[in-house]
Amino acid sequence: MKKQIISIAPVQTGKVFGVFYFLISLPFLVAMAFFAFAKGSGGSIAPMLLLPIFYAIFGFIFTMIAAWAYNLVAGWVGGIEYTSTAIDED
């Protein structure tokens, strides 16, 4: 059966992706900290700790903008269509 996404809730979608972006930035934080300490640089760790926070904030903001833009475009040309099927639950 074909279905169409005609609207996306910008704030809720922004929250979900904000948390998602925060989580996917954590491995980069670990890698940056490892290389900074391995190199022996005495730099501040604050920029590294702020990376996931800024990544989450900007992910939230830009996802909200993208959801708003999707809703605008979907109103003009229709939403994204996809085909789904029911599966049996065991």
Buried (B, 14 or more C-beta within 10 A) or exposed (E): EEEEEEEBEBEEBBBBBBEBBBEEBEEEBEEBEEEBEEEEEEEEEEEBEEBBEEBBBEBBEBBBEBBBEBBEEBEEEEBEEEEEEEEEEE
